[in-house]
Structure formats: structure tokens, C-alpha cells
Amino acid sequence: MYYVIISRQCANMQRELASAFQGRKDITVILDRRYGERRVDREPTPRNRRRKDRRQSPALPSGGADS
């Protein structure tokens, strides 16, 4: 399945493409309904958000082979 998404400013193109692909069941022409940018950062993201390093060695059991 193919989706052709057309910008809101090109509504005429959406109608033309929809009629051109009318017989094709594998193509759907869609007019973009989004307004503005979805990703709006109000404050900058810190560069390193990790609280601690994940690459730590696992804890070894106390004692050894002799105990």
C-alpha cells in the first residue's frame, strides 16, 4: 500500500492525483491535515541526560574458588 500525502497548500494537486489513481487500490492520496510543527521545545534538552554510566562491570560475588 502506498500513501501519497499532499501539502495543504496544494489542494488542487490532491484532487488531480486522486482522480489519476482512482482505479489503483494500492495507492491512497491524502491531504495533509497537520498545522504547524509538532516538535516544539520550550527549553533546551541537556546534552547528556543519563544519570549514571550504564557500562559498569557486574558486581562479583565475594569470596573466591577457595572458600
MARBA-3410 file (N, C-alpha, C, O; in Angstrom, 1 decimal):
67
0.8,-1.2,0.0,0.0,0.0,0.0,0.9,1.2,0.0,1.9,1.3,0.8 ~ 0.6,2.2,-0.8,1.3,3.4,-0.9,0.4,4.6,-0.5,-0.8,4.6,-0.9 ~ 0.9,5.5,0.3,0.2,6.7,0.6,0.9,7.9,0.1,2.1,8.1,0.3 ~ 0.2,8.8,-0.7,0.7,10.0,-1.2,0.1,11.1,-0.4,-1.1,11.3,-0.5 ~ 1.0,11.8,0.4,0.5,12.9,1.2,0.8,14.2,0.6,2.0,14.5,0.3
-0.2,15.0,0.4,-0.1,16.3,-0.3,-0.2,17.4,0.7,-1.0,17.4,1.6 ~ 0.6,18.4,0.5,0.6,19.6,1.4,-0.7,20.3,1.3,-1.4,20.3,0.2 ~ -1.1,21.0,2.4,-2.4,21.8,2.4,-2.4,22.8,1.3,-3.5,23.2,0.8 ~ -1.2,23.4,1.0,-1.2,24.5,0.0,-1.4,24.0,-1.4,-1.6,24.7,-2.3 ~ -1.4,22.7,-1.6,-1.6,22.1,-2.9,-2.8,21.2,-3.0,-2.8,20.1,-3.5
-3.9,21.8,-2.6,-5.2,21.0,-2.5,-5.6,20.6,-4.0,-6.2,19.6,-4.1 ~ -5.4,21.5,-4.9,-5.7,21.1,-6.3,-5.0,19.9,-6.8,-5.5,19.1,-7.5 ~ -3.7,19.8,-6.4,-2.9,18.6,-6.8,-3.5,17.3,-6.2,-3.5,16.3,-6.8 ~ -4.0,17.5,-5.0,-4.6,16.3,-4.3,-5.8,15.8,-5.1,-6.0,14.6,-5.3 ~ -6.7,16.7,-5.6,-7.8,16.3,-6.4,-7.4,15.6,-7.7,-8.0,14.6,-8.1
-6.4,16.2,-8.3,-5.9,15.7,-9.6,-5.3,14.3,-9.4,-5.6,13.4,-10.2 ~ -4.5,14.1,-8.4,-3.8,12.8,-8.2,-4.9,11.8,-7.8,-4.8,10.6,-8.2 ~ -5.8,12.2,-6.9,-6.9,11.2,-6.5,-7.6,10.7,-7.7,-8.0,9.5,-7.8 ~ -7.9,11.6,-8.7,-8.6,11.1,-9.9,-7.7,10.3,-10.8,-8.2,9.3,-11.4 ~ -6.4,10.6,-10.8,-5.5,9.9,-11.7,-5.3,8.5,-11.1,-5.1,7.5,-11.9
-5.3,8.3,-9.8,-5.0,7.0,-9.2,-6.3,6.3,-8.8,-6.3,5.4,-8.0 ~ -7.4,6.8,-9.3,-8.7,6.3,-8.8,-8.9,4.8,-9.0,-9.5,4.1,-8.1 ~ -8.4,4.2,-10.0,-8.5,2.7,-10.2,-7.5,1.9,-9.5,-7.6,0.7,-9.4 ~ -6.5,2.5,-8.9,-5.4,1.8,-8.1,-5.8,1.6,-6.7,-5.9,2.6,-5.9 ~ -6.0,0.4,-6.3,-6.4,0.1,-4.9,-5.2,0.1,-4.0,-5.3,0.1,-2.7
-4.0,0.1,-4.5,-2.7,0.1,-3.7,-2.2,1.5,-3.5,-1.2,1.7,-2.8 ~ -2.9,2.6,-4.0,-2.4,4.0,-3.8,-3.6,4.8,-3.2,-4.7,4.8,-3.7 ~ -3.2,5.5,-2.1,-4.2,6.4,-1.5,-3.6,7.8,-1.4,-2.5,8.0,-1.0 ~ -4.3,8.8,-1.9,-3.9,10.2,-1.9,-4.6,10.9,-0.7,-5.8,10.8,-0.6 ~ -3.8,11.5,0.1,-4.3,12.1,1.4,-3.8,13.6,1.4,-2.7,13.9,1.1
-4.7,14.5,1.8,-4.3,15.8,2.1,-3.8,16.0,3.5,-4.5,15.5,4.4 ~ -2.7,16.6,3.7,-2.0,16.7,5.0,-2.9,17.6,5.9,-3.2,18.7,5.5 ~ -3.3,17.1,7.0,-4.1,17.9,7.9,-3.4,18.6,9.1,-4.0,19.2,9.9 ~ -2.1,18.4,9.1,-1.3,18.9,10.3,-1.2,20.4,10.2,-1.2,21.0,9.1 ~ -1.2,21.1,11.3,-1.0,22.5,11.4,0.3,22.7,12.2,0.5,22.2,13.3
1.3,23.5,11.6,2.5,23.8,12.4,3.4,22.7,12.6,3.2,21.5,12.2 ~ 4.4,23.0,13.4,5.4,22.0,13.8,5.0,21.3,15.1,4.6,21.9,16.0 ~ 5.1,20.0,15.1,4.7,19.2,16.3,5.7,19.2,17.4,5.4,19.2,18.5 ~ 7.0,19.2,17.0,8.1,19.2,17.9,8.5,20.6,18.3,9.3,21.3,17.7 ~ 7.9,21.1,19.4,8.2,22.4,19.9,8.9,22.3,21.3,8.3,21.8,22.2
10.2,22.6,21.4,10.9,22.6,22.6,10.8,23.9,23.3,11.2,24.9,22.8 ~ 10.3,23.9,24.5,10.2,25.1,25.3,11.5,25.4,25.9,11.9,26.6,26.0 ~ 12.3,24.4,26.4,13.6,24.7,27.0,14.5,23.7,26.4,14.1,22.5,26.0 ~ 15.8,24.0,26.2,16.7,23.1,25.6,16.9,21.8,26.4,16.9,21.8,27.6 ~ 17.1,20.7,25.6,17.4,19.4,26.2,18.8,19.4,26.7,19.7,19.7,25.9
19.1,18.9,27.9,20.5,18.8,28.3,21.3,17.8,27.4,20.7,16.9,26.9 ~ 22.5,18.1,27.2,23.3,17.3,26.3,23.4,15.8,26.7,23.3,14.9,25.9 ~ 23.7,15.6,28.0,23.8,14.2,28.5,22.8,14.0,29.6,22.9,14.5,30.7 ~ 21.7,13.3,29.3,20.6,13.1,30.3,20.8,11.9,31.1,19.9,11.6,32.0 ~ 21.8,11.1,30.9,22.0,9.9,31.7,22.3,10.3,33.2,23.1,11.2,33.4
21.8,9.5,34.1,22.1,9.7,35.5,23.4,9.1,35.9,24.1,9.6,36.8 ~ 23.7,7.9,35.3,24.9,7.2,35.6,25.4,6.5,34.4,24.6,6.3,33.4 ~ 26.6,6.0,34.4,27.1,5.3,33.2,26.5,3.9,33.2,26.6,3.2,34.3 ~ 26.0,3.5,32.1,25.4,2.1,32.0,26.4,1.0,31.8,26.1,-0.1,31.9 ~ 27.6,1.4,31.5,28.6,0.4,31.2,29.5,0.1,32.4,30.7,0.1,32.3
28.8,-0.3,33.5,29.5,-0.7,34.7,29.7,-2.2,34.7,28.9,-2.9,34.1 ~ 30.8,-2.7,35.3,31.1,-4.1,35.4,30.1,-4.7,36.4,29.8,-4.0,37.4 ~ 29.6,-5.9,36.2,28.7,-6.5,37.1,29.5,-6.8,38.4,30.7,-7.1,38.4 ~ 28.7,-6.7,39.5,29.4,-7.0,40.8,29.7,-8.5,40.9,28.9,-9.3,40.6 ~ 31.0,-8.7,41.4,31.4,-10.1,41.5,31.1,-10.6,42.9,31.1,-9.8,43.9
30.8,-11.9,43.0,30.4,-12.4,44.4,31.7,-12.4,45.3,32.8,-12.6,44.8 ~ 31.5,-12.1,46.6,32.6,-12.1,47.5,33.1,-13.5,47.7,32.4,-14.5,47.5 ~ 34.4,-13.6,48.0,35.0,-14.9,48.2,35.6,-15.4,46.9,35.6,-14.6,45.9 ~ 36.1,-16.5,46.9,36.7,-17.0,45.7,36.5,-18.5,45.5,35.6,-19.0,46.1 ~ 37.3,-19.1,44.7,37.2,-20.5,44.4,37.6,-21.3,45.6,37.2,-22.5,45.7
38.4,-20.7,46.5,38.9,-21.5,47.7,38.0,-21.5,48.9,38.1,-22.3,49.8 ~ 37.0,-20.6,48.9,36.2,-20.5,50.1,35.0,-21.5,50.1,34.2,-21.5,51.1
END
